[in-house]
Amino acid sequence: MNHSIKSADRTTHLKIVAVALILGASLAAFGASVRPGANAVQTVHVLKAGQPTMISSSGILLVR
């Protein structure tokens, strides 16, 4: 049982690297499977600006 990475032996370091590689590969595979394919259609919604409006405030807080 190693409580510190500093005092860990070689096999503990190897286990940590192996787990990190497995998790990294599974995360990359999951990301690739979730990504839409080349046939996916992407649409862009364009928003046009309306008339300008003026907003004013007195800046006074009313506490009752």
QUIMOQUI-V773983 format. One record per backbone hydrogen bond with DSSP energy under -0.5 kcal/mol. CO is the residue of the C=O (numbers start at 0). NH is the residue of the N-H. E is the energy in kcal/mol with one decimal. If there is no record, write none. Layout:
# QUIMOQUI-V773983
<<CO/NH/E> <CO/NH/E>>
This chain:
# QUIMOQUI-V773983
<<0/2/-0.6> <8/12/-1.8> <9/13/-2.2> <10/14/-2.3> <11/15/-2.2> <12/16/-2.3> <13/17/-2.4> <14/18/-2.5> <15/19/-2.2> <16/20/-2.3> <17/21/-2.3> <18/22/-2.6> <19/23/-2.3> <20/24/-2.4> <21/25/-2.3> <22/26/-2.2> <23/27/-2.2> <24/28/-2.2> <25/29/-2.3> <26/30/-2.4> <27/31/-2.0> <28/32/-1.9> <29/33/-1.8> <30/34/-1.4> <36/39/-1.0> <39/41/-0.5> <43/45/-0.6> <45/47/-0.5> <52/54/-0.5> <60/62/-0.6> <61/63/-0.5>>
